[in-house]
Amino acid sequence: MQIYVIQQGDSLWNIAQAYESSVTDIVEANQIPDPNQLVIGQSIVIPIVGQFYWVQLGDSLWSISRQFGLDYMFLADINELSIQQPLQVGMRLYIPELTKREIESNAYIEPIGETVSEELLISARNVGRFLTYLAPFSYEARRDGSLDPQPLNGIPEIAEETGASLMMVITNLEDGQFSGELAVDILQSEEVQDRLLDTIIEEALRVGYKDIHFDFEFLPGDQREAYNQFLRKAAERIRANGLLISTALAPKTRADQPGQWYEAHDYRAHGEIVDFVVLMTYEWGYSGGPPMAVSPIGPVEEVVQYALTEMPANKIMLGQNLYGYDWTLPFVPGGDYAEAISPQEAIQRAQRYQVAIQFDEDAQAPFYFYTDEEGSEHEVWFEDARSIQAKFDLIKRLQLRGISYWKLGLAFPQNWLLLADRFQIVKR
């Protein structure tokens, strides 16, 4: 699988010829609405086995083979080159498909209202084969230990069809917000906890969930140990029923990081108690904040590096957004919220307003500016093949357990093709 960035004067026909592919295959892989309307700076994937590399100044067989994790003699042999032959700048080399590392993958799916929309079901059906877990979001815990149920129509059937295991997500959401007070009521009552766990296990066995996933957020800092103790109790009961237990963790870079989103999330304790965690490594750029990358690679790695000091790599799933934001400028704190958009919509807007897509090398994220019909200026940050490849490289380099996506329903075809090309997805 090849990543290619559209340049001035490119056509899909020329790209297909250069990479021994076809226009039809490229259009289908990237879901391109109009092959004649490409955007400068747009990142596409070319669905070929392996990839091609064009020799640059200073390259050698040794340096190229090291870059791709190959033996230099094997690279020479597959390209029918002598190891003594100097490489010419511009020479095309074939890089064979690399050995795939096994990882787990998860995607949250969030039904809105009383039923699961057909659009969400289609999205789940299309990507289920790329998932270890499919996670309906969410069952809301109540102060009396009951659960507010959620619509599931069609989701268990799709999970079974595609071989994805169901993840049961339990949250402390109340009236659409994470409630620290609700969490305190649960964590301070053994009776409520027992009733909640009874209800969770009964529902998990009824539906066929394989993992119980606690996403308790905005907890008061003084509830840190109470949350740990609840998870210990939950883990014992959940494992006794043959199920996994996992948690979602706010993106911290140190144990004593201040703030109600962080203080009660004890990385070391979670690493000891649960089977795996999902690091929520996104929302640096968020709807109510100033324009910036949603998951810039530097801050993301800082969180992972801290997590690795508290737990083993094989317990860490990297959180990844499947969306971007469109901000109306100038940004005013407390003003209008940015609009969440899919990567596909971001490309279409760049095409509509005839602006080039730029790429921030530090953040490893694409962005652009445009002016709408009313004369308002906008700034857009989103994800593309290059930004997701940077996260895949991080997962490989640090040997993480896998990746967890928030959330389905936002079109990003390049992600799923690259995920399947770079990794072997574990099915449970």
TORKOL-4160 file (C-alpha; in steps of 0.2 Angstrom, whole numbers, padded with zeros to 4 digits, m for minus):
428
<pt num="1" X="0000" Y="0000" Z="0000"/>
<pt num="2" X="0007" Y="0017" Z="m0006"/>
<pt num="3" X="0004" Y="0034" Z="0002"/>
<pt num="4" X="0004" Y="0048" Z="m0011"/>
<pt num="5" X="0002" Y="0067" Z="m0010"/>
<pt num="6" X="m0006" Y="0075" Z="m0024"/>
<pt num="7" X="0005" Y="0088" Z="m0033"/>
<pt num="8" X="0001" Y="0102" Z="m0045"/>
<pt num="9" X="m0002" Y="0094" Z="m0063"/>
<pt num="10" X="m0006" Y="0077" Z="m0056"/>
<pt num="11" X="m0019" Y="0066" Z="m0064"/>
<pt num="12" X="m0025" Y="0049" Z="m0057"/>
<pt num="13" X="m0020" Y="0041" Z="m0074"/>
<pt num="14" X="m0002" Y="0047" Z="m0072"/>
<pt num="15" X="m0002" Y="0042" Z="m0054"/>
<pt num="16" X="m0009" Y="0025" Z="m0058"/>
<pt num="17" X="0004" Y="0022" Z="m0072"/>
<pt num="18" X="0019" Y="0027" Z="m0061"/>
<pt num="19" X="0013" Y="0015" Z="m0047"/>
<pt num="20" X="0007" Y="0001" Z="m0059"/>
<pt num="21" X="m0011" Y="0002" Z="m0052"/>
<pt num="22" X="m0027" Y="0008" Z="m0061"/>
<pt num="23" X="m0038" Y="0024" Z="m0060"/>
<pt num="24" X="m0053" Y="0013" Z="m0055"/>
<pt num="25" X="m0044" Y="0005" Z="m0040"/>
<pt num="26" X="m0037" Y="0021" Z="m0034"/>
<pt num="27" X="m0054" Y="0030" Z="m0035"/>
<pt num="28" X="m0063" Y="0015" Z="m0026"/>
<pt num="29" X="m0049" Y="0014" Z="m0012"/>
<pt num="30" X="m0051" Y="0033" Z="m0008"/>
<pt num="31" X="m0069" Y="0035" Z="m0012"/>
<pt num="32" X="m0065" Y="0050" Z="m0023"/>
<pt num="33" X="m0081" Y="0058" Z="m0029"/>
<pt num="34" X="m0074" Y="0066" Z="m0045"/>
<pt num="35" X="m0057" Y="0059" Z="m0052"/>
<pt num="36" X="m0055" Y="0075" Z="m0061"/>
<pt num="37" X="m0056" Y="0086" Z="m0046"/>
<pt num="38" X="m0041" Y="0082" Z="m0035"/>
<pt num="39" X="m0034" Y="0094" Z="m0022"/>
<pt num="40" X="m0016" Y="0099" Z="m0021"/>
<pt num="41" X="m0009" Y="0092" Z="m0005"/>
<pt num="42" X="m0023" Y="0078" Z="m0004"/>
<pt num="43" X="m0016" Y="0062" Z="0003"/>
<pt num="44" X="m0022" Y="0046" Z="m0006"/>
<pt num="45" X="m0017" Y="0028" Z="m0004"/>
<pt num="46" X="m0013" Y="0017" Z="m0019"/>
<pt num="47" X="m0019" Y="m0001" Z="m0017"/>
<pt num="48" X="m0004" Y="m0011" Z="m0022"/>
<pt num="49" X="0006" Y="m0025" Z="m0014"/>
<pt num="50" X="0021" Y="m0017" Z="m0006"/>
<pt num="51" X="0026" Y="0000" Z="m0012"/>
<pt num="52" X="0039" Y="0010" Z="m0023"/>
<pt num="53" X="0053" Y="0021" Z="m0017"/>
<pt num="54" X="0062" Y="0034" Z="m0028"/>
<pt num="55" X="0080" Y="0036" Z="m0024"/>
<pt num="56" X="0085" Y="0053" Z="m0017"/>
<pt num="57" X="0102" Y="0061" Z="m0015"/>
<pt num="58" X="0113" Y="0053" Z="m0002"/>
<pt num="59" X="0103" Y="0036" Z="m0002"/>
<pt num="60" X="0111" Y="0020" Z="m0002"/>
<pt num="61" X="0105" Y="0002" Z="m0002"/>
<pt num="62" X="0110" Y="0001" Z="0016"/>
<pt num="63" X="0101" Y="0017" Z="0021"/>
<pt num="64" X="0085" Y="0013" Z="0011"/>
<pt num="65" X="0084" Y="m0005" Z="0018"/>
<pt num="66" X="0086" Y="0001" Z="0036"/>
<pt num="67" X="0072" Y="0014" Z="0033"/>
<pt num="68" X="0060" Y="0000" Z="0028"/>
<pt num="69" X="0067" Y="m0014" Z="0040"/>
<pt num="70" X="0074" Y="m0025" Z="0026"/>
<pt num="71" X="0091" Y="m0034" Z="0023"/>
<pt num="72" X="0100" Y="m0023" Z="0010"/>
<pt num="73" X="0105" Y="m0039" Z="0000"/>
<pt num="74" X="0087" Y="m0044" Z="m0001"/>
<pt num="75" X="0082" Y="m0027" Z="m0007"/>
<pt num="76" X="0096" Y="m0028" Z="m0020"/>
<pt num="77" X="0091" Y="m0045" Z="m0026"/>
<pt num="78" X="0072" Y="m0041" Z="m0027"/>
<pt num="79" X="0076" Y="m0026" Z="m0038"/>
<pt num="80" X="0089" Y="m0035" Z="m0048"/>
<pt num="81" X="0104" Y="m0024" Z="m0043"/>
<pt num="82" X="0122" Y="m0027" Z="m0039"/>
<pt num="83" X="0126" Y="m0022" Z="m0021"/>
<pt num="84" X="0141" Y="m0013" Z="m0028"/>
<pt num="85" X="0130" Y="m0003" Z="m0041"/>
<pt num="86" X="0128" Y="0015" Z="m0036"/>
<pt num="87" X="0111" Y="0021" Z="m0035"/>
<pt num="88" X="0105" Y="0035" Z="m0047"/>
<pt num="89" X="0094" Y="0049" Z="m0040"/>
<pt num="90" X="0076" Y="0046" Z="m0046"/>
<pt num="91" X="0078" Y="0027" Z="m0048"/>
<pt num="92" X="0063" Y="0017" Z="m0043"/>
<pt num="93" X="0065" Y="0003" Z="m0031"/>
<pt num="94" X="0051" Y="m0009" Z="m0026"/>
<pt num="95" X="0049" Y="m0012" Z="m0007"/>
<pt num="96" X="0040" Y="m0028" Z="m0004"/>
<pt num="97" X="0026" Y="m0030" Z="0008"/>
<pt num="98" X="0033" Y="m0031" Z="0026"/>
<pt num="99" X="0029" Y="m0044" Z="0039"/>
<pt num="100" X="0014" Y="m0038" Z="0048"/>
<pt num="101" X="0013" Y="m0036" Z="0067"/>
<pt num="102" X="m0002" Y="m0043" Z="0076"/>
<pt num="103" X="m0012" Y="m0029" Z="0086"/>
<pt num="104" X="m0029" Y="m0027" Z="0093"/>
<pt num="105" X="m0041" Y="m0013" Z="0087"/>
<pt num="106" X="m0057" Y="m0006" Z="0094"/>
<pt num="107" X="m0070" Y="0006" Z="0087"/>
<pt num="108" X="m0083" Y="0015" Z="0097"/>
<pt num="109" X="m0100" Y="0016" Z="0089"/>
<pt num="110" X="m0112" Y="0029" Z="0097"/>
<pt num="111" X="m0131" Y="0027" Z="0093"/>
<pt num="112" X="m0141" Y="0043" Z="0095"/>
<pt num="113" X="m0159" Y="0042" Z="0100"/>
<pt num="114" X="m0169" Y="0026" Z="0102"/>
<pt num="115" X="m0162" Y="0016" Z="0088"/>
<pt num="116" X="m0146" Y="0013" Z="0078"/>
<pt num="117" X="m0146" Y="0022" Z="0062"/>
<pt num="118" X="m0144" Y="0013" Z="0046"/>
<pt num="119" X="m0129" Y="0024" Z="0042"/>
<pt num="120" X="m0120" Y="0018" Z="0058"/>
<pt num="121" X="m0125" Y="0000" Z="0054"/>
<pt num="122" X="m0117" Y="0002" Z="0037"/>
<pt num="123" X="m0101" Y="0010" Z="0044"/>
<pt num="124" X="m0100" Y="m0005" Z="0057"/>
<pt num="125" X="m0103" Y="m0018" Z="0043"/>
<pt num="126" X="m0090" Y="m0010" Z="0032"/>
<pt num="127" X="m0076" Y="m0010" Z="0045"/>
<pt num="128" X="m0080" Y="m0024" Z="0056"/>
<pt num="129" X="m0067" Y="m0035" Z="0048"/>
<pt num="130" X="m0054" Y="m0023" Z="0053"/>
<pt num="131" X="m0059" Y="m0024" Z="0072"/>
<pt num="132" X="m0055" Y="m0034" Z="0087"/>
<pt num="133" X="m0069" Y="m0025" Z="0097"/>
<pt num="134" X="m0084" Y="m0016" Z="0092"/>
<pt num="135" X="m0090" Y="m0005" Z="0107"/>
<pt num="136" X="m0107" Y="0002" Z="0108"/>
<pt num="137" X="m0106" Y="0019" Z="0118"/>
<pt num="138" X="m0113" Y="0018" Z="0131"/>
<pt num="139" X="m0123" Y="0010" Z="0145"/>
<pt num="140" X="m0125" Y="0024" Z="0158"/>
<pt num="141" X="m0123" Y="0019" Z="0176"/>
<pt num="142" X="m0136" Y="0026" Z="0188"/>
<pt num="143" X="m0135" Y="0031" Z="0206"/>
<pt num="144" X="m0145" Y="0016" Z="0212"/>
<pt num="145" X="m0133" Y="0004" Z="0203"/>
<pt num="146" X="m0145" Y="0001" Z="0188"/>
<pt num="147" X="m0140" Y="0004" Z="0170"/>
<pt num="148" X="m0148" Y="0015" Z="0157"/>
<pt num="149" X="m0149" Y="0004" Z="0142"/>
<pt num="150" X="m0144" Y="0009" Z="0125"/>
<pt num="151" X="m0151" Y="0004" Z="0107"/>
<pt num="152" X="m0142" Y="m0011" Z="0100"/>
<pt num="153" X="m0153" Y="m0016" Z="0085"/>
<pt num="154" X="m0141" Y="m0024" Z="0072"/>
<pt num="155" X="m0125" Y="m0021" Z="0081"/>
<pt num="156" X="m0123" Y="m0039" Z="0089"/>
<pt num="157" X="m0127" Y="m0047" Z="0072"/>
<pt num="158" X="m0114" Y="m0036" Z="0063"/>
<pt num="159" X="m0101" Y="m0041" Z="0076"/>
<pt num="160" X="m0105" Y="m0059" Z="0074"/>
<pt num="161" X="m0104" Y="m0058" Z="0055"/>
<pt num="162" X="m0088" Y="m0048" Z="0054"/>
<pt num="163" X="m0079" Y="m0058" Z="0069"/>
<pt num="164" X="m0078" Y="m0043" Z="0080"/>
<pt num="165" X="m0080" Y="m0045" Z="0099"/>
<pt num="166" X="m0092" Y="m0034" Z="0108"/>
<pt num="167" X="m0086" Y="m0022" Z="0121"/>
<pt num="168" X="m0098" Y="m0016" Z="0134"/>
<pt num="169" X="m0094" Y="0002" Z="0138"/>
<pt num="170" X="m0100" Y="0008" Z="0155"/>
<pt num="171" X="m0100" Y="0027" Z="0159"/>
<pt num="172" X="m0104" Y="0040" Z="0172"/>
<pt num="173" X="m0113" Y="0050" Z="0160"/>
<pt num="174" X="m0129" Y="0060" Z="0166"/>
<pt num="175" X="m0139" Y="0072" Z="0156"/>
<pt num="176" X="m0126" Y="0071" Z="0142"/>
<pt num="177" X="m0111" Y="0076" Z="0153"/>
<pt num="178" X="m0099" Y="0065" Z="0163"/>
<pt num="179" X="m0104" Y="0067" Z="0181"/>
<pt num="180" X="m0092" Y="0067" Z="0196"/>
<pt num="181" X="m0106" Y="0067" Z="0208"/>
<pt num="182" X="m0114" Y="0052" Z="0201"/>
<pt num="183" X="m0097" Y="0043" Z="0201"/>
<pt num="184" X="m0095" Y="0047" Z="0220"/>
<pt num="185" X="m0112" Y="0040" Z="0224"/>
<pt num="186" X="m0107" Y="0024" Z="0216"/>
<pt num="187" X="m0089" Y="0023" Z="0222"/>
<pt num="188" X="m0094" Y="0027" Z="0240"/>
<pt num="189" X="m0107" Y="0013" Z="0242"/>
<pt num="190" X="m0103" Y="m0005" Z="0242"/>
<pt num="191" X="m0121" Y="m0009" Z="0240"/>
<pt num="192" X="m0123" Y="0001" Z="0224"/>
<pt num="193" X="m0107" Y="m0006" Z="0217"/>
<pt num="194" X="m0113" Y="m0024" Z="0220"/>
<pt num="195" X="m0129" Y="m0020" Z="0211"/>
<pt num="196" X="m0121" Y="m0012" Z="0197"/>
<pt num="197" X="m0109" Y="m0026" Z="0194"/>
<pt num="198" X="m0123" Y="m0039" Z="0195"/>
<pt num="199" X="m0133" Y="m0029" Z="0182"/>
<pt num="200" X="m0117" Y="m0027" Z="0171"/>
<pt num="201" X="m0113" Y="m0046" Z="0171"/>
<pt num="202" X="m0131" Y="m0051" Z="0168"/>
<pt num="203" X="m0132" Y="m0039" Z="0153"/>
<pt num="204" X="m0115" Y="m0045" Z="0146"/>
<pt num="205" X="m0119" Y="m0063" Z="0147"/>
<pt num="206" X="m0136" Y="m0060" Z="0139"/>
<pt num="207" X="m0130" Y="m0050" Z="0124"/>
<pt num="208" X="m0113" Y="m0059" Z="0122"/>
<pt num="209" X="m0100" Y="m0045" Z="0127"/>
<pt num="210" X="m0082" Y="m0051" Z="0128"/>
<pt num="211" X="m0075" Y="m0036" Z="0137"/>
<pt num="212" X="m0082" Y="m0024" Z="0151"/>
<pt num="213" X="m0075" Y="m0007" Z="0148"/>
<pt num="214" X="m0076" Y="0007" Z="0161"/>
<pt num="215" X="m0075" Y="0025" Z="0155"/>
<pt num="216" X="m0078" Y="0035" Z="0171"/>
<pt num="217" X="m0072" Y="0053" Z="0168"/>
<pt num="218" X="m0072" Y="0069" Z="0178"/>
<pt num="219" X="m0070" Y="0061" Z="0194"/>
<pt num="220" X="m0065" Y="0071" Z="0209"/>
<pt num="221" X="m0046" Y="0069" Z="0214"/>
<pt num="222" X="m0051" Y="0062" Z="0231"/>
<pt num="223" X="m0059" Y="0047" Z="0222"/>
<pt num="224" X="m0043" Y="0040" Z="0215"/>
<pt num="225" X="m0041" Y="0025" Z="0227"/>
<pt num="226" X="m0060" Y="0022" Z="0228"/>
<pt num="227" X="m0060" Y="0020" Z="0209"/>
<pt num="228" X="m0045" Y="0008" Z="0210"/>
<pt num="229" X="m0054" Y="m0002" Z="0223"/>
<pt num="230" X="m0070" Y="m0003" Z="0213"/>
<pt num="231" X="m0060" Y="m0009" Z="0198"/>
<pt num="232" X="m0052" Y="m0022" Z="0209"/>
<pt num="233" X="m0069" Y="m0029" Z="0214"/>
<pt num="234" X="m0075" Y="m0027" Z="0196"/>
<pt num="235" X="m0060" Y="m0037" Z="0189"/>
<pt num="236" X="m0062" Y="m0051" Z="0201"/>
<pt num="237" X="m0081" Y="m0053" Z="0197"/>
<pt num="238" X="m0079" Y="m0050" Z="0178"/>
<pt num="239" X="m0065" Y="m0062" Z="0176"/>
<pt num="240" X="m0074" Y="m0075" Z="0186"/>
<pt num="241" X="m0087" Y="m0075" Z="0172"/>
<pt num="242" X="m0074" Y="m0077" Z="0158"/>
<pt num="243" X="m0074" Y="m0059" Z="0152"/>
<pt num="244" X="m0060" Y="m0046" Z="0150"/>
<pt num="245" X="m0060" Y="m0029" Z="0159"/>
<pt num="246" X="m0053" Y="m0013" Z="0152"/>
<pt num="247" X="m0053" Y="0006" Z="0156"/>
<pt num="248" X="m0052" Y="0022" Z="0147"/>
<pt num="249" X="m0039" Y="0034" Z="0153"/>
<pt num="250" X="m0037" Y="0053" Z="0151"/>
<pt num="251" X="m0021" Y="0058" Z="0142"/>
<pt num="252" X="m0008" Y="0061" Z="0157"/>
<pt num="253" X="0010" Y="0065" Z="0156"/>
<pt num="254" X="0014" Y="0063" Z="0175"/>
<pt num="255" X="0006" Y="0054" Z="0189"/>
<pt num="256" X="0002" Y="0070" Z="0199"/>
<pt num="257" X="m0006" Y="0080" Z="0184"/>
<pt num="258" X="m0018" Y="0092" Z="0191"/>
<pt num="259" X="m0036" Y="0094" Z="0185"/>
<pt num="260" X="m0052" Y="0084" Z="0188"/>
<pt num="261" X="m0050" Y="0075" Z="0171"/>
<pt num="262" X="m0034" Y="0068" Z="0177"/>
<pt num="263" X="m0032" Y="0066" Z="0196"/>
<pt num="264" X="m0042" Y="0051" Z="0199"/>
<pt num="265" X="m0035" Y="0041" Z="0184"/>
<pt num="266" X="m0021" Y="0031" Z="0192"/>
<pt num="267" X="m0011" Y="0024" Z="0177"/>
<pt num="268" X="0000" Y="0012" Z="0188"/>
<pt num="269" X="m0016" Y="0004" Z="0197"/>
<pt num="270" X="m0025" Y="0002" Z="0180"/>
<pt num="271" X="m0010" Y="m0006" Z="0172"/>
<pt num="272" X="m0010" Y="m0019" Z="0187"/>
<pt num="273" X="m0029" Y="m0021" Z="0188"/>
<pt num="274" X="m0036" Y="m0022" Z="0171"/>
<pt num="275" X="m0032" Y="m0032" Z="0155"/>
<pt num="276" X="m0029" Y="m0017" Z="0144"/>
<pt num="277" X="m0032" Y="0002" Z="0144"/>
<pt num="278" X="m0037" Y="0015" Z="0130"/>
<pt num="279" X="m0027" Y="0031" Z="0131"/>
<pt num="280" X="m0038" Y="0045" Z="0125"/>
<pt num="281" X="m0025" Y="0053" Z="0115"/>
<pt num="282" X="m0035" Y="0066" Z="0106"/>
<pt num="283" X="m0044" Y="0082" Z="0108"/>
<pt num="284" X="m0029" Y="0094" Z="0110"/>
<pt num="285" X="m0038" Y="0103" Z="0096"/>
<pt num="286" X="m0056" Y="0102" Z="0102"/>
<pt num="287" X="m0073" Y="0110" Z="0097"/>
<pt num="288" X="m0072" Y="0124" Z="0111"/>
<pt num="289" X="m0053" Y="0127" Z="0109"/>
<pt num="290" X="m0042" Y="0136" Z="0097"/>
<pt num="291" X="m0038" Y="0129" Z="0080"/>
<pt num="292" X="m0024" Y="0115" Z="0081"/>
<pt num="293" X="m0022" Y="0097" Z="0077"/>
<pt num="294" X="m0033" Y="0085" Z="0086"/>
<pt num="295" X="m0020" Y="0072" Z="0090"/>
<pt num="296" X="m0003" Y="0080" Z="0086"/>
<pt num="297" X="0010" Y="0066" Z="0086"/>
<pt num="298" X="0022" Y="0075" Z="0099"/>
<pt num="299" X="0009" Y="0077" Z="0113"/>
<pt num="300" X="0002" Y="0059" Z="0109"/>
<pt num="301" X="0019" Y="0051" Z="0111"/>
<pt num="302" X="0022" Y="0061" Z="0127"/>
<pt num="303" X="0007" Y="0053" Z="0135"/>
<pt num="304" X="0012" Y="0035" Z="0129"/>
<pt num="305" X="0030" Y="0037" Z="0135"/>
<pt num="306" X="0023" Y="0042" Z="0152"/>
<pt num="307" X="0011" Y="0027" Z="0152"/>
<pt num="308" X="0025" Y="0015" Z="0148"/>
<pt num="309" X="0033" Y="0020" Z="0164"/>
<pt num="310" X="0017" Y="0014" Z="0173"/>
<pt num="311" X="0012" Y="m0001" Z="0164"/>
<pt num="312" X="0018" Y="m0013" Z="0150"/>
<pt num="313" X="0016" Y="m0009" Z="0132"/>
<pt num="314" X="0005" Y="m0024" Z="0129"/>
<pt num="315" X="m0008" Y="m0016" Z="0139"/>
<pt num="316" X="m0009" Y="0000" Z="0130"/>
<pt num="317" X="m0021" Y="0004" Z="0116"/>
<pt num="318" X="m0018" Y="0021" Z="0108"/>
<pt num="319" X="m0034" Y="0032" Z="0106"/>
<pt num="320" X="m0036" Y="0039" Z="0089"/>
<pt num="321" X="m0049" Y="0051" Z="0082"/>
<pt num="322" X="m0058" Y="0048" Z="0066"/>
<pt num="323" X="m0063" Y="0066" Z="0063"/>
<pt num="324" X="m0057" Y="0084" Z="0062"/>
<pt num="325" X="m0063" Y="0101" Z="0065"/>
<pt num="326" X="m0068" Y="0117" Z="0055"/>
<pt num="327" X="m0066" Y="0133" Z="0065"/>
<pt num="328" X="m0073" Y="0149" Z="0060"/>
<pt num="329" X="m0060" Y="0163" Z="0063"/>
<pt num="330" X="m0056" Y="0173" Z="0072"/>
<pt num="331" X="m0057" Y="0161" Z="0087"/>
<pt num="332" X="m0065" Y="0168" Z="0102"/>
<pt num="333" X="m0064" Y="0159" Z="0119"/>
<pt num="334" X="m0082" Y="0155" Z="0124"/>
<pt num="335" X="m0088" Y="0159" Z="0106"/>
<pt num="336" X="m0095" Y="0147" Z="0093"/>
<pt num="337" X="m0090" Y="0129" Z="0093"/>
<pt num="338" X="m0080" Y="0121" Z="0079"/>
<pt num="339" X="m0089" Y="0109" Z="0068"/>
<pt num="340" X="m0084" Y="0091" Z="0068"/>
<pt num="341" X="m0081" Y="0084" Z="0051"/>
<pt num="342" X="m0075" Y="0068" Z="0043"/>
<pt num="343" X="m0058" Y="0067" Z="0034"/>
<pt num="344" X="m0068" Y="0064" Z="0018"/>
<pt num="345" X="m0078" Y="0080" Z="0021"/>
<pt num="346" X="m0062" Y="0090" Z="0025"/>
<pt num="347" X="m0055" Y="0085" Z="0007"/>
<pt num="348" X="m0072" Y="0090" Z="m0001"/>
<pt num="349" X="m0072" Y="0107" Z="0007"/>
<pt num="350" X="m0054" Y="0110" Z="0001"/>
<pt num="351" X="m0060" Y="0106" Z="m0016"/>
<pt num="352" X="m0076" Y="0116" Z="m0015"/>
<pt num="353" X="m0066" Y="0132" Z="m0010"/>
<pt num="354" X="m0051" Y="0128" Z="m0021"/>
<pt num="355" X="m0038" Y="0129" Z="m0008"/>
<pt num="356" X="m0022" Y="0118" Z="m0006"/>
<pt num="357" X="m0020" Y="0106" Z="0009"/>
<pt num="358" X="m0005" Y="0110" Z="0019"/>
<pt num="359" X="0004" Y="0098" Z="0031"/>
<pt num="360" X="0012" Y="0102" Z="0048"/>
<pt num="361" X="0027" Y="0092" Z="0050"/>
<pt num="362" X="0029" Y="0094" Z="0069"/>
<pt num="363" X="0011" Y="0089" Z="0072"/>
<pt num="364" X="0010" Y="0077" Z="0058"/>
<pt num="365" X="m0007" Y="0083" Z="0053"/>
<pt num="366" X="m0015" Y="0091" Z="0038"/>
<pt num="367" X="m0023" Y="0108" Z="0038"/>
<pt num="368" X="m0029" Y="0122" Z="0027"/>
<pt num="369" X="m0038" Y="0139" Z="0027"/>
<pt num="370" X="m0053" Y="0145" Z="0017"/>
<pt num="371" X="m0066" Y="0159" Z="0015"/>
<pt num="372" X="m0084" Y="0154" Z="0014"/>
<pt num="373" X="m0098" Y="0162" Z="0004"/>
<pt num="374" X="m0102" Y="0174" Z="0017"/>
<pt num="375" X="m0084" Y="0180" Z="0018"/>
<pt num="376" X="m0080" Y="0171" Z="0035"/>
<pt num="377" X="m0063" Y="0164" Z="0036"/>
<pt num="378" X="m0060" Y="0146" Z="0042"/>
<pt num="379" X="m0046" Y="0135" Z="0048"/>
<pt num="380" X="m0048" Y="0116" Z="0046"/>
<pt num="381" X="m0037" Y="0102" Z="0054"/>
<pt num="382" X="m0041" Y="0084" Z="0051"/>
<pt num="383" X="m0033" Y="0067" Z="0048"/>
<pt num="384" X="m0026" Y="0059" Z="0033"/>
<pt num="385" X="m0015" Y="0044" Z="0027"/>
<pt num="386" X="0001" Y="0053" Z="0033"/>
<pt num="387" X="m0006" Y="0057" Z="0050"/>
<pt num="388" X="m0013" Y="0040" Z="0053"/>
<pt num="389" X="0003" Y="0032" Z="0047"/>
<pt num="390" X="0013" Y="0042" Z="0060"/>
<pt num="391" X="0002" Y="0034" Z="0074"/>
<pt num="392" X="0004" Y="0017" Z="0066"/>
<pt num="393" X="0023" Y="0020" Z="0066"/>
<pt num="394" X="0022" Y="0024" Z="0085"/>
<pt num="395" X="0012" Y="0008" Z="0089"/>
<pt num="396" X="0025" Y="m0002" Z="0080"/>
<pt num="397" X="0040" Y="0007" Z="0087"/>
<pt num="398" X="0034" Y="0006" Z="0105"/>
<pt num="399" X="0026" Y="m0011" Z="0103"/>
<pt num="400" X="0009" Y="m0006" Z="0109"/>
<pt num="401" X="m0006" Y="m0018" Z="0111"/>
<pt num="402" X="m0016" Y="m0009" Z="0097"/>
<pt num="403" X="m0027" Y="0006" Z="0093"/>
<pt num="404" X="m0045" Y="0012" Z="0098"/>
<pt num="405" X="m0055" Y="0023" Z="0087"/>
<pt num="406" X="m0067" Y="0037" Z="0092"/>
<pt num="407" X="m0079" Y="0035" Z="0083"/>
<pt num="408" X="m0088" Y="0026" Z="0068"/>
<pt num="409" X="m0099" Y="0035" Z="0056"/>
<pt num="410" X="m0086" Y="0047" Z="0049"/>
<pt num="411" X="m0079" Y="0042" Z="0033"/>
<pt num="412" X="m0060" Y="0039" Z="0032"/>
<pt num="413" X="m0057" Y="0025" Z="0020"/>
<pt num="414" X="m0038" Y="0027" Z="0019"/>
<pt num="415" X="m0037" Y="0023" Z="0038"/>
<pt num="416" X="m0045" Y="0006" Z="0036"/>
<pt num="417" X="m0035" Y="0001" Z="0021"/>
<pt num="418" X="m0018" Y="0006" Z="0029"/>
<pt num="419" X="m0023" Y="m0003" Z="0045"/>
<pt num="420" X="m0026" Y="m0019" Z="0036"/>
<pt num="421" X="m0010" Y="m0017" Z="0026"/>
<pt num="422" X="0001" Y="m0013" Z="0041"/>
<pt num="423" X="m0005" Y="m0025" Z="0054"/>
<pt num="424" X="m0013" Y="m0042" Z="0057"/>
<pt num="425" X="m0029" Y="m0038" Z="0067"/>
<pt num="426" X="m0032" Y="m0051" Z="0081"/>
<pt num="427" X="m0049" Y="m0058" Z="0082"/>
<pt num="428" X="m0055" Y="m0065" Z="0099"/>
